[in-house]
């Protein structure tokens, strides 16, 4: 099919569970540490309530809503590449 590797993401993931949620902690080479929390529920239409509950937990460990990252690791790597290459211009 002609696919070529565009990027490689080197990460180590630790998975744990807390209070009915799955928590993933990723250590991503050249990007740093990330935490993701997911809660599965049968409740419909109350996504905001669940989001608020998850952010309440994050706040207890020092993570604020403003720290939220909405891009995947591939996009973050590309953004870092562009930022790094701007320092090479003479």
Helices and strands as residue ranges (DSSP letters): E 11-18, E 21-28, E 32-39, H 47-60, G 65-67, H 73-86
